[in-house]
Amino acid sequence: QVQLVESGGGLVQAGGSLRLSCAASGRTFSIYAMGWFRQAPGKEREFVAGISRSGGSTYYADSVKGRFTISRDNAKNTVYLQMNSAKPEDTAVYYCAADIYGSGRYYGVQQYDYWGQGTQVTVSS
């Protein structure tokens, strides 16, 4: 079993910045592809960002390109989401997810094997 714990959520004003963290258990973190998803009330969970095993390749939803940055520190078993220029429409519960097989297919919920409990991000106007 892989356990994922998100942190860093909270309230930020529009235009501000926030950094989310996701700490993973396990000795094989470096072989997992990782992703961030978000879910707003009444909406489906949607892809935000993904990152390859080594961190060498990253992928973003069009809605966050140029504003958000995903990164990872394999020595710390942690993946990050740096959120800049936050907008009210970014308000959601943010979840990290692990693809333990490192498939490189980042965009779909069904590609991930383990999920964290989520952290709330609220962007005020």
N, C-alpha and C positions, 0 to 999 in steps of 0.2 A: 504494500500500500504506500502511496505517495501522499503526503499531507502538504497543503499549500495554505499559507496564512498571509492575507493582505493587510497592509497598514498604510497610514498616511492620508487617508481621506479626511474631509472636513469641509468647512465653509470658506469660500474664496470669492472675492468680488470680480466682476467682469473685467477682463484684461490682466488679471493676476495670474500667479503661477502656483503649482502644487506638484509635489513628487510622491507618487505611490510606490510602495515596495511590496514584493511578494517573496516570502521566504519558503523554501522547499526543503522537505526532508529527503533523505536518501543519499547514497554514495555515488549515484550515477546521474546526477543533475546535468553534467556536462554533455550528455548524449540526448537530452530532451530538447525538442523544439518547444518554445513557450509562446503564449499569446495573452493579450488583454482583450476582454470583451466588456460591454456595458449594457445595462438594461434599465430603461426608464419606466415609470408606472404606465401600465396599459400597452406596452410595446414589447416586441420580441428582443431577445438578446442579440446584440450585433457585434461584429468584429470591429476592433479598434486598431490593434497593432500586433505584429508577430516578429519573432526573432529566431534565427537559426541556432544550432547547437553551439557554435563557437562565438556567436554574436556578429559574424561577418556579413550577414544579410539581414535586412529588416524590411518590413512590409507594413503599409498603413492604409486605413480607410481614407477615401477621398475627403471626407469631412474633417479629418484631423491633420492631413498632410501640411507640413510647414509650421505646425503648432506643437505637436506632440513628438516625443522621442522615446523609443524603447531601447533599453540597454540591459546588459546582464553582467554579473560578476560571478563567474563559476566557482571561484575560490570561496565565496560567501554563500553559495547556493541561493542566489537572490537575483530577481529580475525587477527592473524599475520602469516606471512610466513617468516621464517628465512632461507635465502639462503646462504649456505657456499660452498666453493670450486666450485665457479661458473665456468661454461664452456661456450664457444661460442654458443653451441647448445641450451643453456638455453634462448637465445635471443628470445623474444616474447612479446606480450601484455598479461599481467596477469590479470585475472578477478576473483573476489570473487563472490560466489553465496550462496543463502540461500534456504534450504529446510524447509519451515515453518511448515511442518507436522512432522518433525523429523523422517523420515522413516528409517534412517539408511542404505539407499542404496546410496552410495557415489559416484560411479564411472561414472554414465551416466549424460550427459548434461540434458536429459529429466526429471531427478529426481528433479531438482531445479526449484524453482518458481520465484526467483528474482535474478537479475544480476547487478553488478556495471558496470561503463563505461570503466574500464580497466586502467592499468598503464603500460607504456612501460619500459621494462628491456632490456638493451643492454650490452652484455658481449664482451669486446674487447680481441683480441689475441695479 
